[in-house]
Amino acid sequence: MNNNIFESNSIRKAYFSLALPVVFSMVISIIYNITDTYFIALTQNTALVAGVSLCAPVFTLLMAFGNIFGQGGSSLLSRMLGQNDQESLHRVSSFCFYAAAGFGLISGVLMLLLRTPLLYLLGADSLTFTYASSYYTWMALGAPFVLLSFIHTNLLRSEGMSKESMIGTVGGSVANIILDPILIFGLNLGTAGAAIATILGYIFTDLYCLGVVLHKSNALSVDIRKCRISSSDMHQIFGIGTSAALTNLMQSFCLILTNQSLLLYGSDKIAVMGIVQKISMIIMLILVGFSFGGAPLIGYYYGAANKARLKELLGFVLRFLCGIALVLSSVLIIAAPLAIRIFLKEEALVQTGVLILRTQTAGMVFLAVVQFISIIFQSTGKVVPALILSVSRQGIIFVIVLFLAVRLFGYHGILMTQFFSDAITTVLALVLYQCSSNTIKQGLSINTSF
């Protein structure tokens, strides 16, 4: 384990040592997502593009399940590292690995059994069902590999091995990018080819990270004999992990509601929204990367009862995140026409995409605040406020705002829903943080509940 990073004299140096590899992984993921979308868009088949876009919540759902054990486990491991509890580190990491594998198998089977009703629930119609079904089927078959990819990429970062985690993530994304044109066009597999390339990329990530755990890690284990953990550790993993998972589940649910609302205005609007989601992910994943980059340090300093370093870290990271969110969102809003024309040629669709992209990125500074406060709660084991935020931004608040906005402003109300939802959730996050900040400071290394 790399304790030198956690004990570094410079908070900023320690933070960027852990955060930059995460952000680089996110950048490669952005390139993969854009490349994947680009190759699919090259077909110039709107129904095919819409079919793949409709399946976006499927991946988000699998990511949510993986994050139960990936983020829930990494939060607990970071605090255990601060307390130097070696035996518990082995048990928790082993449990997370095998629990994710089993959960992935169950999820894949259920997804296959419920394929037809779920696809129609996602918004498929007679034009898009065949394309969506092909992509969905392969994602279901690869579900165990998707879930496992979130385990060691998260757990390795909690140990300070961000570079190794980055290599695993980047390697999988590069494999995906290389395989996309081969499978989509070379073998003429269409949407199935895109899905197969994605699964093979995750398999690469799984195998590489497993090798690192077996040969380089001191803190992590995959020994099945050590996968039994205490009820309190189970509570922390599922409490924090569920809050992280609910964020993804709520995102899927709200995307489904958005697609269902847009369906009234034509499937082309769904196709454009799918492309915009991939583009806006540029900012979102960078913010997520820098937020998660601080998570191991927050958990470590919290577990080690180091109040001074924790306070310094939180102040610096929040200021940094807000600044970078403002800069990146401004650039993307200005460059929206250029970004959309990379994927769409028809002028009417371009104009639609520009409007959607600008409304989706206008509130990114709010996302930065909400994201980081959520990470603080997760890293310090504060289950209740973490759960509240996880069901708010793209959950209860989003649904209420969407319901009102559609009735008041119709199509444009759908587009503005995310902005107003983010603004309201930011206020909620700040209130929760002020209410819990004393318990975070007073509960260092002792209290792991809200």
C-alpha positions, 0 to 999 in steps of 0.5 A: 500500500502507498502510505507515502501519498496519504502522509505527504506534507503537501495536501495538494500534491497528495490530492493530485497524485490520486486524482489525476490518474482518475481524471485521465481514466475518465478522459479516456472513458469520454473518448471511448463514449464519443468514439462509440457514439461516432461509429454508431452515428456513422450508420446514419440510421436514426432508429439504430442510434435511438435504439442504442441510446434507449439502452443507456439506462441498462449500463447505468443500472449495472454500474449502480450495482457495481458501485454498491460494492465498489464505492461502498467497499472503498469508503470503508477500506480508506477508513480502515487504512487510516486505522491500520486494520490489515485483517479487516482490509483483507476480509472486506475486499474479498467480500466485495469481489465475490459479492459483485460476481454473484450479483452480476450473474443474477442481474444478467439472468433477470435481464434476459428473462425480462428483456421484452417488457423492459425494452418497452419500458425503456421507450422502444417502439416498432422502429427501435426495438430490434436494434435496442434488443440486440444491444441489450442482450449482449449487455445482459450476457456481460453483466458479471464482467461489468460489475466486477470492473467497478470493484478493483478499480475502486478498491485499488484507488482506496489503497493509493494505487490510482495509477494501476487502477487507471491502467486497467480502466484505460486499457479496457477503453482502448480495447473497446475503441479498437474493437468498435469499427472491427465488430460494427462494420468489419464483421457487420454486427451493428449494435451487437458489435458495439455491445460486444466490444464494450464487454470485451473491454470490461473483461480486459479491465477485470483481468488486469486489475485482478493481476495487480491485486494478486501480485502488487497489493498488500491491502486487498485480497480475493481469498474466498476464505476471508470473505466473511465480514461483520454486520457493522461492516456489512451495514457500512458497505451497503449503506454507503454503496446503496447511496452511490448505487441509488444515484445511478439508479435514479439517473436511469429512472430519470433518463427513462422519464425524459425519453418517455416525455421526449417520445411525444415529440419524435424519436429523433429527439431521443436520438439527439438527447442520447448524443448530447448525454455523451457530449455533456459527459465530458464535463460530468466525468471530469468533475466525477474524477476530481471528486473521487480523487479526493475520496481516499484522502478524505476517508484516510484522514477521517479514519486517522482522526487528522482534523487539520488535514481534512479541513484543508483538503475539503476547502481546497477541493471544493474551490477547485471543482467549482472553478473547473466546472465554470470554465469547462461548461462555458467552453462547451456552451460556446462550442455547442454547434461545433460539438453537435456537428461532429455527430449530426449533419442535418441542420434541423437536428443540429439546432435541436442538439445545440439547444439541448446541449446548452441546457444540459451543461448550464448547471454544471457548477451545481453538479460540482457542489452536489457531487463533492458533498456526496463524496464527503458523506460517503467517504466519512461513512455518513449513510443518511445524508448520503442516501438523501442526496442520492435520491434527490438530484436525479430522483425525487427533485428531478421528477417533481421539477419534470412534472411541473416543467412539462405542464408549464413549458412543454418541450422546453420544460423537459430540457430545463428540468436538469438545470433547476433540479441541480440548483435545488439539490445544491441548496439541499446539499449545503444545508445537509453539510452544515447540519452534519459538519460538526458530527464529521469533525467530532466523530473522527475515527470513532463515529461511523454513523450519521 
